[in-house]
């Protein structure tokens, strides 16, 4: 289907939305007329109010004639003076595609690239173009793969996708906003009814009367019915435009393969889901380490560390590239499944361009370190930018883990406090274990009905895993509080801790992590016949004259 036919279809679908609104307004007007003719004025007044409230979102939808202005994404604008090689590449690809280059490039902190165009007159008149380019793509792709991604996005310009999509964007926005108005009205009505019923129950309870279950299912039915009508049209609208949107993606893929090469295009499509999953993991496991203690990675490393993690986990990530998503993200996703797109590209004839552009895409930037630091300033919230900067990743890990351990509060902490009615310290716990009270204490843990009813060895097997896990945490907290743990940072695997010898103490066993040493000692302490000796041997000795270890494990 050509651009003009796609535009005509989008225009008809948009007109259908307005026609639906007119029809519904006509129905409301007819109902009001019937009320006026056949219902007493007192009873009809309330129904008139409902009719007006239903009409307001309809009228708003009808007069939303302007395409919603796209919000500028968070990112770092780069000029041709800032990044000449990147701009040269984009302009070269635009010439090869046969389209006008964007007038603005924005580097973003996302695994994504996209294009947009500020059009006029229902998308028929062109406007300024923008390219949003995710820095994680630059970190994870080769130059040939990046050229494929850029050629795909510029291909949308050449097929007039960015201009004619204005009609589709307007239609989607109007439908969704109208649905939102009705759902908001239904929610507010239900909230008022809930508050009324809860207030009534409170008064009844104060008088010793029986309360009734709060039920708001019958409230806001008219608003929900109107929302249902528009939701049904929305599904029709989305499905009617879906084939065209996916066709645009296939056409852009074909353009990318023609310009950047078949193999580069297929491998880029394989790589993007891997980068997306990896970047999410990186943000959770590395960047956010210091959130609780308001500690940031070194300057430039908030995004800069991602490339190092990719290098360290290259073998781990290799298997993910073969596991392509075979389903779209949703039934209305404009992008076809990645597996289908890769299959279509790989079915193209070989073009002999496998050795092109093997260099890292990040090398297109003039000064990657400077750009990564500037991106932090552009996208991090002001409150986050005020966090203290760690000297390196090891300091970030150590500070984060020390704070987490000092603030830890496991079920065993709470059970110990309830059992002794005192501060839950490791000293107190070891004393209880030595006194043969471990399993009585275990009864204070949160237990399933089956575990709570168990006796003897069966009960101990139920309770032992929770006891061991919580005791392990208490021991780590004790060692951390006495500076007896050293956390080892790694890009390739999870962080690990090593025991550090105290003054005058022999060095802990070399080559073994703290976990390797603590686990068997904890297992001995929660055995059927507990022995705290191995555990006490790992713990720092109490200073002379002190009542032994007194670190509060619950603070």
C-alpha positions in Angstrom: 0.0 0.0 0.0 1.4 3.4 -1.1 1.9 6.4 1.1 -1.3 8.2 -0.2 -3.5 5.1 0.4 -2.1 4.7 3.9 -2.8 8.4 4.5 -6.4 8.0 3.2 -7.0 5.0 5.4 -5.6 6.8 8.5 -7.8 9.8 7.6 -10.9 7.6 7.3 -10.2 5.9 10.7 -9.7 9.3 12.3 -13.0 10.4 10.8 -14.6 7.2 12.2 -13.6 8.3 15.7 -15.3 11.6 15.2 -18.3 10.0 13.7 -18.6 7.7 16.7 -18.5 10.7 19.0 -21.2 12.4 17.0 -23.4 9.3 17.1 -23.0 8.9 20.9 -23.8 12.6 21.4 -26.9 12.2 19.3 -27.9 9.2 21.4 -27.5 11.2 24.6 -29.5 14.1 23.1 -32.3 11.6 22.1 -32.3 10.2 25.6 -32.5 13.7 27.1 -35.5 14.5 24.8 -37.2 11.3 26.0 -36.5 12.3 29.6 -38.0 15.8 29.0 -41.1 14.3 27.4 -41.9 11.4 29.6 -40.1 11.7 33.0 -41.1 14.1 35.7 -38.7 17.0 36.0 -37.5 16.2 39.5 -36.4 12.7 38.6 -35.0 13.7 35.2 -32.7 16.4 36.7 -30.2 13.9 38.0 -30.2 12.0 34.7 -29.5 15.3 32.8 -26.4 15.8 35.0 -25.2 12.3 34.1 -25.8 13.0 30.4 -23.8 16.2 30.6 -20.9 14.5 32.4 -20.9 11.8 29.7 -20.9 14.4 26.9 -17.9 16.4 28.2 -15.3 13.8 27.3 -17.0 13.2 23.9 -16.8 16.9 23.0 -13.2 17.1 24.2 -12.3 14.2 22.0 -14.0 15.8 19.0 -12.1 19.0 19.3 -8.7 17.5 19.8 -7.7 18.5 16.3 -4.1 19.2 16.9 -1.6 16.3 16.9 -0.2 16.0 20.5 3.3 17.5 20.6 5.9 14.8 21.2 7.7 15.3 24.4 11.4 15.7 24.0 13.2 12.7 25.4 15.8 13.0 28.0 19.2 13.1 26.3 22.2 14.9 25.1 21.9 17.0 21.9 25.1 16.8 19.8 26.0 19.2 17.0 28.1 18.6 14.0 30.9 20.4 15.8 30.6 18.1 18.8 30.5 14.8 16.9 31.6 15.3 13.2 32.1 11.6 12.5 28.7 10.6 13.7 27.0 13.4 11.8 29.0 12.5 8.6 27.8 8.9 8.9 24.2 9.9 9.3 24.4 12.3 6.4 26.1 9.6 4.2 23.4 7.1 5.0 20.6 9.6 4.3 22.1 10.3 0.9 22.3 6.5 0.2 18.7 6.1 1.3 17.6 9.1 -0.8 16.1 11.2 2.0 16.7 14.4 3.9 19.0 14.0 7.0 17.7 14.9 10.4 18.4 18.4 11.7 19.0 17.3 15.3 20.6 14.3 16.9 19.9 13.5 20.5 22.0 10.8 22.4 19.8 9.0 24.9 20.4 6.5 27.7 18.2 3.8 26.1 18.8 0.7 24.0 16.8 2.2 21.1 17.0 4.4 18.1 14.1 6.3 16.6 13.2 9.1 14.3 10.5 11.8 14.4 9.3 14.7 12.3 7.4 17.8 13.3 4.9 17.9 10.4 2.1 20.2 9.5 -1.3 19.9 7.7 -2.1 16.4 8.8 1.4 15.2 8.0 1.3 16.4 4.4 3.9 19.1 4.8 7.3 18.1 6.1 9.0 19.6 9.1 12.2 19.4 11.2 13.5 15.9 11.7 15.1 14.4 14.8 17.2 11.3 15.4 17.2 9.7 18.9 20.2 7.4 19.3 20.8 5.3 22.4 24.3 5.3 23.7 24.1 1.7 24.8 23.8 0.8 21.1 27.0 2.6 20.4 28.6 0.6 23.2 27.4 -2.8 22.1 27.3 -2.7 18.3 29.9 -2.7 15.6 30.1 0.2 13.2 28.5 -1.9 10.5 25.6 -2.9 12.8 25.1 0.7 13.8 25.0 1.7 10.2 22.2 -0.9 9.7 20.2 0.5 12.7 20.6 4.1 11.4 19.7 3.1 7.8 16.6 1.4 9.2 15.5 4.6 10.9 16.3 6.8 8.0 14.4 4.4 5.8 11.2 5.5 7.7 11.9 9.0 6.4 12.2 7.8 2.8 8.8 6.0 2.9 7.1 9.1 4.3 6.4 7.0 7.5 7.3 9.8 9.9 5.0 12.3 8.1 2.0 10.2 7.4 2.1 8.6 10.9 0.9 11.9 12.2 -2.7 10.8 11.4 -2.3 7.5 13.2 -0.7 9.2 16.2 -3.5 11.7 16.4 -6.2 9.0 16.1 -4.5 6.8 18.8 -4.1 9.8 21.1 -7.7 11.0 20.8 -9.1 7.5 21.4 -6.9 6.8 24.4 -7.5 10.2 25.9 -11.2 9.9 25.6 -11.1 6.4 27.2 -9.0 7.9 29.9 -11.6 10.6 30.6 -14.3 8.0 31.1 -12.2 5.7 33.2 -11.1 8.6 35.4 -14.8 9.6 35.9 -15.7 5.9 36.7 -12.7 5.8 39.2 -13.7 9.0 41.0 -17.3 7.8 41.2 -16.3 4.5 42.7 -13.9 6.2 45.1 -16.7 8.4 46.4 -19.0 5.5 46.8 -16.3 3.5 48.6 -15.6 6.4 51.0 -19.4 6.6 51.7 -19.7 2.9 52.5 -16.6 2.9 54.6 -17.9 5.9 56.6 -21.2 4.1 57.1 -19.3 0.9 58.3 -17.3 3.0 60.7 -20.4 4.4 62.3 -22.0 1.0 62.4 -18.9 -0.5 64.1 -18.9 2.3 66.7 -22.4 1.4 67.6 -21.6 -2.3 67.8 -23.6 -3.1 64.7 -22.7 -5.5 61.9 -20.7 -3.9 59.0 -21.3 -4.8 55.4 -18.7 -5.6 52.7 -17.7 -2.5 50.6 -19.0 -3.1 47.1 -18.6 -0.5 44.3 -19.2 -2.8 41.3 -22.5 -1.1 40.5 -21.0 2.4 40.5 -19.8 4.2 37.4 -21.4 1.7 35.0 -22.4 4.4 32.5 -18.8 5.7 32.4 -17.4 2.2 32.0 -19.9 1.4 29.3 -18.8 4.5 27.3 -15.1 3.5 27.8 -15.9 0.0 26.6 -17.4 1.4 23.4 -14.3 3.4 22.7 -12.0 0.6 23.7 -13.7 -1.6 21.1 -13.1 1.1 18.5 -9.5 1.4 19.7 -8.9 -2.3 19.1 -10.3 -2.0 15.6 -8.2 1.2 14.9 -5.0 -0.5 16.1 -5.6 -3.7 14.2 -6.5 -1.7 11.0 -3.2 0.2 11.2 -1.1 -2.7 12.4 -0.4 -4.3 9.0 0.7 -1.0 7.6 3.0 -0.3 10.6 4.6 -3.7 10.4 4.9 -3.4 6.6 6.9 -0.1 7.2 9.2 -2.0 9.5 9.9 -4.7 6.9 10.5 -2.1 4.3 13.0 -0.2 6.6 14.7 -3.6 7.3 15.1 -4.2 3.6 16.5 -0.7 3.1 19.0 -1.3 5.9 20.1 -4.6 4.4 20.6 -2.9 1.0 22.7 -0.1 2.5 24.6 -1.7 5.4 24.6 -5.3 4.3 22.6 -8.4 4.9 24.8 -9.9 7.7 25.2 -6.6 9.5 21.5 -6.0 9.6 20.6 -9.6 10.7 23.3 -9.5 13.5 22.2 -6.1 14.7 18.6 -7.4 15.0 19.9 -10.3 17.0 22.1 -8.1 19.2 19.5 -5.5 20.2 17.3 -7.8 22.5 20.6 -9.0 24.2 21.7 -5.4 24.7 18.3 -4.4 26.1 18.3 -7.2 28.6 21.9 -6.6 29.5 21.4 -2.9 30.0 18.5 -3.5 32.3 20.6 -5.9 34.4 23.5 -3.4 34.4 21.3 -0.6 35.8 19.9 -2.9 38.5 23.0 -4.8 39.5 25.7 -2.1 39.2 24.5 1.5 38.7 21.9 1.4 41.5 24.2 -0.2 44.0 24.7 3.0 45.9 21.1 4.3 45.8 20.4 3.7 49.5 23.5 5.4 50.6 23.3 8.2 48.0 26.5 7.1 46.3 27.1 7.3 42.5 29.7 5.5 40.3 32.7 7.6 39.3 32.0 10.4 36.9 31.4 9.0 33.4 30.9 5.5 34.7 27.1 5.6 35.2 26.8 4.6 31.5 30.5 4.0 30.8 30.7 0.8 32.8 28.1 -0.9 30.5 30.7 -1.4 27.8 33.1 -3.1 30.3 30.4 -5.4 31.6 29.6 -6.4 28.0 33.2 -7.3 27.3 33.5 -9.3 30.6 30.4 -11.3 29.9 30.8 -11.8 26.2 30.7 -15.6 26.4 27.7 -15.5 28.7 25.8 -13.3 26.3 26.7 -15.4 23.2 23.9 -17.9 23.9 21.3 -15.2 24.2 21.7 -14.2 20.6 20.3 -17.5 19.4 17.2 -17.1 21.6 15.3 -14.6 19.5 11.8 -13.4 20.6 9.2 -15.1 18.5 6.2 -13.1 19.6 5.5 -9.4 19.4 5.5 -7.5 22.7 1.7 -7.0 22.4 -1.0 -7.9 19.8 -0.9 -4.2 18.8 2.9 -3.7 18.7 3.9 -2.0 15.4 7.1 -4.0 15.3 7.0 -7.6 14.0 8.7 -10.3 16.1 12.5 -10.1 16.0 12.7 -13.8 14.9 10.5 -13.1 11.8 12.5 -10.0 10.9 15.8 -11.8 11.2 14.5 -14.7 9.1 13.4 -12.4 6.3 16.8 -10.7 6.2 18.8 -13.9 6.3 16.8 -15.3 3.4 18.2 -12.5 1.2 21.0 -13.5 -1.2 24.5 -13.2 0.3 26.2 -9.9 -0.6 29.8 -10.6 0.4 30.0 -7.8 2.9 30.8 -9.8 6.0 34.1 -8.0 6.8 32.8 -4.4 6.7 32.7 -2.1 9.7 34.1 -4.4 12.4 35.2 -1.5 14.6 33.3 -0.5 17.7 30.5 2.0 17.0 31.5 4.0 20.1 34.6 5.0 18.1 32.4 7.2 16.0 32.3 9.6 19.0 35.1 12.2 19.2 35.7 11.7 22.9 33.6 8.8 24.3 34.6 9.5 27.9 33.6 13.1 27.7 30.3 12.3 26.0 29.4 9.6 28.5 30.0 12.1 31.3 28.0 14.8 29.6 25.1 12.4 29.1 25.0 11.9 32.9 24.6 15.6 33.4 21.8 15.7 30.8 19.7 12.8 32.0 20.2 12.3 35.8 17.8 14.0 38.1 19.2 16.9 40.0 18.8 15.1 43.3 20.8 12.1 42.0 23.5 14.4 40.6 24.1 15.7 44.1 25.0 12.2 45.4 28.6 11.7 46.4 30.8 10.1 43.8 32.7 6.9 44.6 36.4 6.8 43.8 35.9 3.5 41.9 33.4 0.7 41.6 35.0 -1.2 44.5 34.3 1.7 46.8 30.7 1.8 45.5 30.2 -1.9 46.2 31.8 -1.8 49.6 29.8 1.2 50.8 26.6 -0.3 49.5 27.1 -3.7 51.1 28.1 -2.2 54.4 25.0 -0.1 54.5 22.8 -3.0 53.5 24.2 -5.3 56.1 24.0 -2.7 58.9 20.4 -2.2 58.1 19.4 -5.8 57.6 16.4 -7.1 59.5 15.6 -10.8 58.8 12.7 -12.8 60.3 15.3 -14.2 62.8 16.0 -10.7 64.1 12.3 -10.2 64.8 11.9 -13.6 66.3 14.9 -13.1 68.6 13.6 -9.8 69.8 10.2 -11.3 70.5 11.7 -14.3 72.3 14.1 -12.4 74.6 12.3 -9.1 74.8 15.8 -7.5 74.3 17.9 -6.1 71.6 18.5 -8.9 69.0 22.3 -9.2 68.9 24.4 -12.0 67.5 25.8 -12.6 71.0 22.3 -13.2 72.4 21.6 -15.6 69.5 24.7 -17.7 70.0 24.0 -17.8 73.7 20.5 -19.2 73.0 21.9 -21.8 70.7 24.5 -22.9 73.3 21.7 -23.1 75.8 19.7 -25.5 73.7 16.9 -23.0 72.9 17.3 -22.7 69.1 14.3 -24.7 68.2 12.0 -23.0 70.7 13.2 -19.7 69.1 12.4 -21.2 65.7 8.8 -21.4 66.7 8.7 -17.6 66.6 9.6 -17.5 62.9 6.9 -16.9 60.3 5.8 -20.5 59.5 3.3 -22.1 57.1 0.4 -24.0 58.7 2.1 -27.3 57.8 5.4 -26.2 59.4 3.7 -24.8 62.5 1.9 -28.2 63.0 5.0 -30.2 62.6 7.0 -31.7 65.4 10.5 -33.0 66.1 12.8 -33.6 63.1 10.1 -32.7 60.6 9.8 -29.3 62.2 13.5 -28.8 62.3 13.8 -29.5 58.5 11.0 -26.9 57.8 12.7 -24.2 60.0 16.4 -24.9 59.2 16.6 -23.1 55.8 15.2 -19.8 57.2 17.4 -20.1 60.3 20.5 -20.7 58.2 19.8 -17.8 55.8 19.1 -15.3 58.6 22.1 -16.4 60.7 24.3 -16.1 57.6 23.2 -12.5 57.2 23.8 -11.7 60.9 27.3 -13.1 60.7 28.1 -11.0 57.6 26.7 -7.9 59.4 28.9 -8.6 62.4 32.0 -9.1 60.2 31.3 -6.0 58.2 30.8 -3.9 61.3 34.3 -4.9 62.5 35.9 -4.3 59.1 36.5 -8.0 58.6 35.0 -8.2 55.2 36.5 -7.1 51.9 34.1 -7.1 48.9 35.6 -8.0 45.6 34.1 -6.3 42.6 33.7 -8.1 39.3 32.2 -7.3 35.9 32.0 -11.0 35.0 30.2 -12.5 38.0 28.4 -11.6 41.2 30.4 -9.8 43.8 32.0 -11.9 46.5 33.4 -11.2 50.0 36.7 -12.2 51.5 37.5 -12.4 55.2 40.1 -10.0 56.4 42.3 -11.0 59.4 42.2 -8.8 62.5 45.3 -7.5 64.2 47.4 -10.4 65.4 45.1 -13.0 63.9 46.2 -15.6 61.3 45.2 -14.9 57.7 41.9 -16.6 56.7 42.2 -19.5 54.3 43.4 -18.1 50.9 41.4 -18.7 47.8 38.1 -19.2 49.7 35.3 -16.6 49.8 33.6 -15.5 53.0 30.6 -17.5 52.0 32.6 -20.7 51.6 33.9 -20.3 55.2 30.6 -19.1 56.8 28.2 -21.6 55.3 29.6 -24.8 57.0 29.9 -22.9 60.3 26.3 -21.8 60.1 25.3 -25.3 59.1 26.9 -26.6 62.3 25.1 -24.0 64.4 21.7 -25.0 63.1 22.3 -28.7 63.1 20.1 -31.1 65.1 22.8 -31.0 67.7 24.0 -27.3 67.4 27.7 -26.4 67.7 28.6 -22.7 67.6 32.4 -23.3 67.9 33.2 -23.1 64.2 31.1 -19.9 63.9 32.7 -18.3 66.9 36.1 -19.0 65.5 35.3 -16.9 62.4 34.0 -13.9 64.4 36.2 -11.1 65.7 37.3 -11.6 69.3 35.7 -9.3 71.9 38.0 -6.6 73.4 39.2 -7.4 76.9 36.6 -6.4 79.5 33.7 -6.3 77.0 30.7 -8.6 77.3 31.5 -10.2 73.9 30.1 -9.3 70.5 27.4 -6.7 70.9 26.6 -5.6 67.4 22.9 -4.9 67.0 21.9 -6.9 64.0 18.5 -5.3 63.7 19.4 -1.6 63.4 
